[in-house]
């Protein structure tokens, strides 16, 4: 495959991954940056070229101005593809950019490969029930990939790449930033967690989630949740939400505790290496995709499992965790 891919992400790790994805597809990686200080680091991670955009409203990181700047960067680079992460910000910017470039848009591409000189993208649709193969026919295509779909290249300070500043014109944003407040660090990083304990409507009260937090702490993992706990009940924030509109996780072990297994949730856990389901309903859909299933009351199973893990590993079982 020949050609170039313009790469944009709202964090450095996301850019590293997209650079690796471009290399994987044998495309020339052109990184888009707003900070010249980051340019050399991006080259060390494999970018053949870095375009540092300068212009009004860019430092506010609003979707409209970023899409304008990316459109200018695409014309500067001549890239046939623009890759973004399938994060909240990526999902906002991608359609705006596709409209500006009259480009095809592929969202949440799970895989990509070359067929006769054209890239074919595979993605889940119909809530994860089917696999679509899409081949963009437009001159430029905008594609989003789920975070952590590829490992970044190891940095190498000897790598060479071009760094160029470009001046861009952006429209006045329709959203006005009136204030900025630092967001408290929660320490939640479900995408990187080796073990995730997922929680659902089987929990009767928010405080009962401490049972899941206890097990996760003993295992060295993190807690996640299904949509109702984050949106309907508000027991946990969106950082914990796993599913079609939340985060996609790929842990070594995923515990689905009190989760029925609707497609909106299972879409976010399908790449887990091992799934353990705990539910009182033996007919719950989650058991169809689980590697191991426990039909039982989570209020009895979780403490027993926590104690068993501690005994097996020689650790002290964590108890009395606080629920955020």
C-alpha positions as a Markdown table, in Angstrom:
| # | Residue | x | y | z |
|---|---|---|---|---|
| 1 | Unk | 0.0 | 0.0 | 0.0 |
| 2 | Unk | 1.3 | 3.4 | -0.9 |
| 3 | Unk | 0.1 | 6.8 | 0.2 |
| 4 | Unk | 0.0 | 8.9 | 3.4 |
| 5 | Unk | -2.2 | 9.0 | 6.5 |
| 6 | Unk | -2.7 | 12.2 | 8.4 |
| 7 | Unk | -3.0 | 11.4 | 12.1 |
| 8 | Unk | -4.7 | 13.3 | 14.9 |
| 9 | Unk | -5.5 | 12.5 | 18.5 |
| 10 | Unk | -6.2 | 14.5 | 21.6 |
| 11 | Unk | -3.4 | 12.8 | 23.6 |
| 12 | Unk | 0.1 | 11.7 | 22.9 |
| 13 | Unk | -0.6 | 8.0 | 23.5 |
| 14 | Unk | -3.4 | 8.1 | 20.9 |
| 15 | Unk | -1.0 | 9.6 | 18.3 |
| 16 | Unk | 1.6 | 7.0 | 19.0 |
| 17 | Unk | -1.0 | 4.3 | 18.3 |
| 18 | Unk | -2.2 | 5.9 | 15.1 |
| 19 | Unk | 1.5 | 6.2 | 13.9 |
| 20 | Unk | 1.9 | 2.5 | 14.5 |
| 21 | Unk | -1.4 | 1.8 | 12.6 |
| 22 | Unk | -0.1 | 3.8 | 9.6 |
| 23 | Unk | 3.1 | 1.8 | 9.6 |
| 24 | Unk | 1.1 | -1.4 | 9.9 |
| 25 | Unk | -0.8 | -0.5 | 6.7 |
| 26 | Unk | 2.4 | 0.7 | 5.0 |
| 27 | Unk | 1.2 | 4.3 | 4.8 |
| 28 | Unk | 3.5 | 7.3 | 5.4 |
| 29 | Unk | 2.5 | 8.6 | 8.8 |
| 30 | Unk | 2.0 | 12.4 | 8.9 |
| 31 | Unk | 1.3 | 13.5 | 12.5 |
| 32 | Unk | -0.9 | 16.6 | 13.2 |
| 33 | Unk | 0.2 | 18.6 | 16.3 |
| 34 | Unk | -0.7 | 21.9 | 18.0 |
| 35 | Unk | 2.5 | 22.1 | 20.0 |
| 36 | Unk | 5.9 | 22.3 | 18.3 |
| 37 | Unk | 7.5 | 20.8 | 21.5 |
| 38 | Unk | 5.9 | 17.5 | 20.8 |
| 39 | Unk | 7.1 | 17.3 | 17.2 |
| 40 | Unk | 10.5 | 15.6 | 17.8 |
| 41 | Unk | 8.9 | 13.1 | 20.1 |
| 42 | Unk | 6.4 | 12.1 | 17.4 |
| 43 | Unk | 9.2 | 11.6 | 15.0 |
| 44 | Unk | 11.0 | 9.4 | 17.5 |
| 45 | Unk | 7.8 | 7.3 | 17.7 |
| 46 | Unk | 7.7 | 6.8 | 13.9 |
| 47 | Unk | 6.1 | 9.9 | 12.3 |
| 48 | Unk | 7.7 | 10.6 | 8.9 |
| 49 | Unk | 6.4 | 14.1 | 9.0 |
| 50 | Unk | 4.8 | 16.4 | 11.6 |
| 51 | Unk | 2.6 | 19.3 | 10.7 |
| 52 | Unk | 2.4 | 21.8 | 13.5 |
| 53 | Unk | -0.8 | 23.9 | 13.1 |
| 54 | Unk | -0.9 | 27.5 | 14.2 |
| 55 | Unk | -4.1 | 29.6 | 14.0 |
| 56 | Unk | -6.9 | 31.1 | 16.0 |
| 57 | Unk | -9.0 | 29.1 | 18.5 |
| 58 | Unk | -6.9 | 26.0 | 18.2 |
| 59 | Unk | -5.6 | 26.0 | 21.8 |
| 60 | Unk | -9.2 | 25.7 | 22.9 |
| 61 | Unk | -9.4 | 22.3 | 21.3 |
| 62 | Unk | -12.9 | 22.7 | 20.1 |
| 63 | Unk | -14.1 | 20.3 | 17.4 |
| 64 | Unk | -15.0 | 22.9 | 14.7 |
| 65 | Unk | -11.6 | 24.7 | 14.6 |
| 66 | Unk | -9.7 | 21.4 | 14.9 |
| 67 | Unk | -11.7 | 20.1 | 11.9 |
| 68 | Unk | -10.8 | 23.3 | 10.0 |
| 69 | Unk | -7.1 | 22.9 | 10.8 |
| 70 | Unk | -7.1 | 19.2 | 9.9 |
| 71 | Unk | -8.7 | 20.0 | 6.5 |
| 72 | Unk | -5.9 | 22.5 | 5.8 |
| 73 | Unk | -3.3 | 19.9 | 7.0 |
| 74 | Unk | -4.8 | 17.3 | 4.7 |
| 75 | Unk | -4.4 | 19.6 | 1.7 |
| 76 | Unk | -0.9 | 20.4 | 2.8 |
| 77 | Unk | 0.1 | 16.7 | 3.1 |
| 78 | Unk | -2.0 | 15.3 | 0.3 |
| 79 | Unk | -2.9 | 12.4 | 2.6 |
| 80 | Unk | -5.4 | 9.9 | 1.2 |
| 81 | Unk | -6.5 | 9.0 | 4.7 |
| 82 | Unk | -7.1 | 10.8 | 8.0 |
| 83 | Unk | -7.0 | 8.6 | 11.1 |
| 84 | Unk | -8.5 | 9.6 | 14.5 |
| 85 | Unk | -9.2 | 7.6 | 17.6 |
| 86 | Unk | -12.7 | 6.5 | 18.3 |
| 87 | Unk | -12.8 | 8.6 | 21.5 |
| 88 | Unk | -15.5 | 11.2 | 22.3 |
| 89 | Unk | -13.4 | 14.0 | 20.8 |
| 90 | Unk | -12.5 | 11.8 | 17.7 |
| 91 | Unk | -16.2 | 11.0 | 17.2 |
| 92 | Unk | -17.0 | 14.7 | 17.2 |
| 93 | Unk | -14.2 | 15.8 | 14.9 |
| 94 | Unk | -14.4 | 13.0 | 12.3 |
| 95 | Unk | -17.8 | 13.7 | 10.8 |
| 96 | Unk | -17.2 | 17.4 | 10.7 |
| 97 | Unk | -13.9 | 16.8 | 8.8 |
| 98 | Unk | -15.5 | 14.3 | 6.5 |
| 99 | Unk | -18.1 | 16.8 | 5.4 |
| 100 | Unk | -15.4 | 19.5 | 4.8 |
| 101 | Unk | -13.3 | 17.1 | 2.7 |
| 102 | Unk | -16.2 | 15.5 | 0.9 |
| 103 | Unk | -14.7 | 12.3 | 2.3 |
| 104 | Unk | -16.0 | 8.9 | 3.1 |
| 105 | Unk | -16.3 | 8.2 | 6.9 |
| 106 | Unk | -15.5 | 4.9 | 8.5 |
| 107 | Unk | -16.2 | 4.8 | 12.2 |
| 108 | Unk | -14.8 | 2.3 | 14.8 |
| 109 | Unk | -12.8 | 0.3 | 12.3 |
| 110 | Unk | -11.7 | -2.9 | 14.0 |
| 111 | Unk | -9.3 | -4.1 | 11.3 |
| 112 | Unk | -7.9 | -2.8 | 7.9 |
| 113 | Unk | -6.1 | -4.5 | 5.1 |
| 114 | Unk | -5.0 | -3.9 | 1.6 |
| 115 | Unk | -6.9 | -5.5 | -1.3 |
| 116 | Unk | -5.7 | -4.6 | -4.7 |
| 117 | Unk | -4.2 | -1.3 | -3.7 |
| 118 | Unk | -7.3 | -0.2 | -1.7 |
| 119 | Unk | -7.8 | -0.4 | 2.0 |
| 120 | Unk | -10.7 | -2.4 | 3.2 |
| 121 | Unk | -12.0 | -1.6 | 6.7 |
| 122 | Unk | -13.9 | -4.0 | 9.0 |
| 123 | Unk | -16.2 | -2.7 | 11.7 |
| 124 | Unk | -19.1 | -4.0 | 13.8 |
| 125 | Unk | -22.6 | -2.6 | 13.2 |
| 126 | Unk | -26.2 | -3.3 | 14.1 |
| 127 | Unk | -25.1 | -3.1 | 17.7 |
| 128 | Unk | -22.2 | -5.5 | 17.2 |
| 129 | Unk | -24.4 | -8.3 | 15.7 |
| 130 | Unk | -22.8 | -8.1 | 12.2 |
| 131 | Unk | -19.5 | -7.3 | 10.6 |
| 132 | Unk | -19.3 | -4.8 | 7.8 |
| 133 | Unk | -16.5 | -4.5 | 5.2 |
| 134 | Unk | -16.2 | -1.0 | 3.8 |
| 135 | Unk | -14.1 | 0.2 | 0.9 |
| 136 | Unk | -14.1 | 4.0 | 0.6 |
| 137 | Unk | -14.3 | 5.2 | -3.0 |
| 138 | Unk | -13.8 | 8.9 | -2.3 |
| 139 | Unk | -10.4 | 10.6 | -2.9 |
| 140 | Unk | -10.0 | 11.0 | 0.9 |
| 141 | Unk | -11.3 | 8.9 | 3.7 |
| 142 | Unk | -11.7 | 9.7 | 7.4 |
| 143 | Unk | -11.3 | 6.7 | 9.7 |
| 144 | Unk | -11.6 | 6.2 | 13.4 |
| 145 | Unk | -10.0 | 3.3 | 15.3 |
| 146 | Unk | -10.8 | 2.2 | 18.8 |
| 147 | Unk | -8.0 | 3.1 | 21.3 |
| 148 | Unk | -5.4 | 0.4 | 22.0 |
| 149 | Unk | -6.1 | -1.4 | 18.7 |
| 150 | Unk | -2.4 | -1.5 | 18.0 |
| 151 | Unk | 0.8 | -1.2 | 20.1 |
| 152 | Unk | 2.9 | 1.9 | 19.6 |
| 153 | Unk | 6.3 | 1.6 | 18.1 |
| 154 | Unk | 9.2 | 1.7 | 20.5 |
| 155 | Unk | 10.7 | 5.3 | 20.5 |
| 156 | Unk | 14.0 | 5.7 | 18.6 |
| 157 | Unk | 15.8 | 9.0 | 18.9 |
| 158 | Unk | 17.8 | 8.3 | 15.7 |
| 159 | Unk | 14.6 | 8.4 | 13.5 |
| 160 | Unk | 14.4 | 11.2 | 11.1 |
| 161 | Unk | 11.4 | 13.2 | 10.0 |
| 162 | Unk | 10.3 | 16.5 | 8.6 |
| 163 | Unk | 8.7 | 19.1 | 10.9 |
| 164 | Unk | 6.8 | 21.9 | 9.4 |
| 165 | Unk | 4.6 | 24.7 | 10.8 |
| 166 | Unk | 1.5 | 25.6 | 8.9 |
| 167 | Unk | -0.8 | 28.6 | 9.3 |
| 168 | Unk | -4.4 | 27.8 | 9.2 |
| 169 | Unk | -7.6 | 29.8 | 9.2 |
| 170 | Unk | -10.5 | 28.6 | 11.4 |
| 171 | Unk | -14.1 | 29.7 | 11.8 |
| 172 | Unk | -15.2 | 31.3 | 14.9 |
| 173 | Unk | -16.5 | 28.4 | 17.1 |
| 174 | Unk | -20.1 | 28.1 | 17.9 |
| 175 | Unk | -19.2 | 27.2 | 21.4 |
| 176 | Unk | -17.6 | 29.7 | 23.7 |
| 177 | Unk | -15.3 | 28.7 | 26.4 |
| 178 | Unk | -16.2 | 30.7 | 29.5 |
| 179 | Unk | -14.1 | 29.0 | 32.1 |
| 180 | Unk | -11.7 | 26.1 | 32.6 |
| 181 | Unk | -11.6 | 24.0 | 35.7 |
| 182 | Unk | -9.1 | 21.1 | 36.3 |
| 183 | Unk | -10.7 | 17.7 | 36.3 |
| 184 | Unk | -9.9 | 15.6 | 39.4 |
| 185 | Unk | -7.8 | 12.6 | 38.5 |
| 186 | Unk | -9.7 | 9.5 | 39.2 |
| 187 | Unk | -7.0 | 7.0 | 38.2 |
| 188 | Unk | -9.5 | 5.1 | 36.1 |
| 189 | Unk | -8.0 | 3.6 | 33.0 |
| 190 | Unk | -10.1 | 0.7 | 31.9 |
| 191 | Unk | -8.5 | 0.3 | 28.5 |
| 192 | Unk | -5.2 | -0.5 | 30.2 |
| 193 | Unk | -6.5 | -2.6 | 33.1 |
| 194 | Unk | -5.4 | -6.3 | 32.9 |
| 195 | Unk | -8.5 | -7.3 | 34.9 |
| 196 | Unk | -11.9 | -5.6 | 35.0 |
| 197 | Unk | -14.8 | -6.3 | 37.3 |
| 198 | Unk | -17.9 | -5.1 | 35.4 |
| 199 | Unk | -21.0 | -4.2 | 37.5 |
| 200 | Unk | -24.6 | -4.0 | 36.5 |
| 201 | Unk | -28.2 | -3.8 | 37.7 |
| 202 | Unk | -27.8 | -6.8 | 39.9 |
| 203 | Unk | -26.4 | -4.6 | 42.6 |
| 204 | Unk | -29.2 | -3.2 | 44.8 |
| 205 | Unk | -27.5 | -0.1 | 46.1 |
| 206 | Unk | -24.6 | 2.1 | 45.2 |
| 207 | Unk | -22.8 | 1.3 | 48.4 |
| 208 | Unk | -22.9 | -2.4 | 47.5 |
| 209 | Unk | -20.5 | -1.8 | 44.7 |
| 210 | Unk | -17.8 | -1.9 | 47.3 |
| 211 | Unk | -17.9 | -5.7 | 46.9 |
| 212 | Unk | -16.7 | -5.3 | 43.3 |
| 213 | Unk | -14.1 | -2.7 | 44.3 |
| 214 | Unk | -12.8 | -5.1 | 46.9 |
| 215 | Unk | -12.4 | -7.9 | 44.4 |
| 216 | Unk | -10.8 | -5.6 | 41.8 |
| 217 | Unk | -8.3 | -4.3 | 44.4 |
| 218 | Unk | -7.4 | -7.9 | 45.5 |
| 219 | Unk | -6.9 | -8.9 | 41.8 |
| 220 | Unk | -5.0 | -5.7 | 40.9 |
| 221 | Unk | -7.7 | -4.7 | 38.5 |
| 222 | Unk | -10.3 | -2.0 | 38.1 |
| 223 | Unk | -14.1 | -1.7 | 38.2 |
| 224 | Unk | -16.3 | -0.9 | 35.2 |
| 225 | Unk | -20.1 | -0.7 | 34.8 |
| 226 | Unk | -22.9 | -1.1 | 32.3 |
| 227 | Unk | -24.8 | 1.9 | 31.0 |
| 228 | Unk | -27.6 | 2.0 | 33.6 |
| 229 | Unk | -25.2 | 2.5 | 36.5 |
| 230 | Unk | -23.6 | 5.4 | 34.7 |
| 231 | Unk | -26.5 | 7.1 | 33.0 |
| 232 | Unk | -29.8 | 6.1 | 34.7 |
| 233 | Unk | -28.7 | 5.7 | 38.3 |
| 234 | Unk | -25.6 | 7.9 | 38.3 |
| 235 | Unk | -23.8 | 5.6 | 40.7 |
| 236 | Unk | -20.5 | 5.8 | 38.7 |
| 237 | Unk | -19.2 | 8.4 | 36.2 |
| 238 | Unk | -18.8 | 7.9 | 32.5 |
| 239 | Unk | -15.1 | 6.9 | 33.1 |
| 240 | Unk | -16.4 | 3.5 | 34.3 |
| 241 | Unk | -19.0 | 3.0 | 31.5 |
| 242 | Unk | -18.3 | 0.0 | 29.2 |
| 243 | Unk | -20.3 | -0.6 | 26.1 |
| 244 | Unk | -21.3 | 0.6 | 22.7 |
| 245 | Unk | -21.4 | 4.2 | 23.7 |
| 246 | Unk | -18.9 | 3.9 | 26.5 |
| 247 | Unk | -15.4 | 2.3 | 26.5 |
| 248 | Unk | -14.2 | -0.9 | 24.9 |
| 249 | Unk | -12.0 | -3.0 | 27.1 |
| 250 | Unk | -9.6 | -5.8 | 26.3 |
| 251 | Unk | -8.5 | -7.3 | 29.7 |
| 252 | Unk | -7.0 | -10.7 | 30.3 |
| 253 | Unk | -10.1 | -11.4 | 32.5 |
| 254 | Unk | -13.4 | -9.7 | 32.6 |
| 255 | Unk | -15.9 | -10.4 | 35.4 |
| 256 | Unk | -19.5 | -9.6 | 34.4 |
| 257 | Unk | -21.2 | -9.2 | 37.8 |
| 258 | Unk | -25.0 | -8.7 | 37.8 |
| 259 | Unk | -24.9 | -7.8 | 34.1 |
| 260 | Unk | -27.6 | -9.4 | 31.9 |
| 261 | Unk | -25.5 | -9.2 | 28.7 |
| 262 | Unk | -27.4 | -6.9 | 26.4 |
| 263 | Unk | -25.6 | -6.2 | 23.1 |
| 264 | Unk | -25.0 | -2.6 | 24.1 |
| 265 | Unk | -22.7 | -3.8 | 26.8 |
| 266 | Unk | -21.2 | -6.9 | 25.3 |
| 267 | Unk | -19.9 | -4.9 | 22.3 |
| 268 | Unk | -17.5 | -3.3 | 24.7 |
| 269 | Unk | -16.1 | -6.5 | 26.2 |
| 270 | Unk | -16.0 | -8.9 | 23.2 |
| 271 | Unk | -12.2 | -8.7 | 22.9 |
| 272 | Unk | -11.6 | -9.8 | 26.5 |
| 273 | Unk | -9.4 | -12.9 | 26.6 |
| 274 | Unk | -11.5 | -14.5 | 29.3 |
| 275 | Unk | -15.1 | -13.7 | 30.5 |
| 276 | Unk | -16.5 | -14.8 | 33.8 |
| 277 | Unk | -20.2 | -14.2 | 34.3 |
| 278 | Unk | -21.9 | -14.1 | 37.7 |
| 279 | Unk | -25.7 | -13.8 | 37.6 |
| 280 | Unk | -28.7 | -15.3 | 39.4 |
| 281 | Unk | -30.6 | -15.8 | 36.1 |
| 282 | Unk | -29.2 | -19.0 | 34.4 |
| 283 | Unk | -30.8 | -17.8 | 31.2 |
| 284 | Unk | -29.1 | -14.4 | 31.1 |
| 285 | Unk | -27.6 | -13.7 | 27.7 |
| 286 | Unk | -24.2 | -13.0 | 29.2 |
| 287 | Unk | -23.7 | -16.7 | 29.8 |
| 288 | Unk | -23.8 | -17.3 | 26.0 |
| 289 | Unk | -20.5 | -15.5 | 25.5 |
| 290 | Unk | -18.9 | -16.2 | 28.9 |
| 291 | Unk | -16.0 | -18.7 | 29.2 |
| 292 | Unk | -17.0 | -19.5 | 32.8 |
| 293 | Unk | -20.4 | -18.9 | 34.4 |
| 294 | Unk | -21.5 | -18.8 | 38.1 |
| 295 | Unk | -25.2 | -19.0 | 38.7 |
| 296 | Unk | -25.5 | -17.4 | 42.1 |
| 297 | Unk | -26.2 | -14.4 | 44.3 |
| 298 | Unk | -23.4 | -11.8 | 43.8 |
| 299 | Unk | -23.7 | -10.8 | 47.4 |
| 300 | Unk | -22.5 | -14.3 | 48.3 |
| 301 | Unk | -20.3 | -15.1 | 45.4 |
| 302 | Unk | -18.1 | -11.9 | 45.4 |
| 303 | Unk | -16.9 | -12.2 | 49.1 |
| 304 | Unk | -16.2 | -15.9 | 48.6 |
| 305 | Unk | -14.3 | -15.2 | 45.4 |
| 306 | Unk | -12.4 | -12.4 | 47.0 |
| 307 | Unk | -11.3 | -14.7 | 49.8 |
| 308 | Unk | -10.4 | -17.5 | 47.4 |
| 309 | Unk | -8.3 | -15.2 | 45.2 |
| 310 | Unk | -6.4 | -14.0 | 48.3 |
| 311 | Unk | -5.8 | -17.5 | 49.5 |
| 312 | Unk | -4.6 | -18.7 | 46.1 |
| 313 | Unk | -2.2 | -15.7 | 45.7 |
| 314 | Unk | -1.1 | -15.5 | 49.3 |
| 315 | Unk | -2.4 | -11.9 | 49.5 |
| 316 | Unk | -4.6 | -10.3 | 52.1 |
| 317 | Unk | -8.1 | -9.9 | 50.7 |
| 318 | Unk | -9.1 | -6.2 | 50.4 |
| 319 | Unk | -12.3 | -5.3 | 52.1 |
| 320 | Unk | -14.2 | -2.2 | 53.0 |
| 321 | Unk | -13.4 | -0.3 | 49.7 |
| 322 | Unk | -14.9 | 3.1 | 49.2 |
| 323 | Unk | -17.2 | 3.7 | 46.2 |
| 324 | Unk | -16.3 | 6.9 | 44.3 |
